[in-house]
Amino acid sequence: MSRGPRARPALVDGGTQAVRASGRRSSNDGELVRAWALAGPRVAQKSFWDVERDLAAGRLESVLNRFVRAADLSIVYPTGRHLPRRRAR
């Protein structure tokens, strides 16, 4: 598993190229990344769902909108017959 930043599409010399952005901070905790973005001038990649209230309130500003892309969302959960029985206390 790679620990470095993933390549992201960016416009370079009029064409799209994969660019790796790096910084001093990295986290897989979405709330922590949101807190960093709110704490000062930073660029963070976040889901719109995570920051829509901050955007509407003016606490955050959306940048690099040309590179926003839709994300697929899949939810997987067991059917009822595979759930453990609840026991009454």
Secondary structure by P-SEA (a helix, b strand, c coil): ccccccbbbbbcccbbbbbbbbcccccccaaaaaaaaaacbbbbbbbccccaaaaaaccccccccccbbbbbbbbbbbccccccccccc
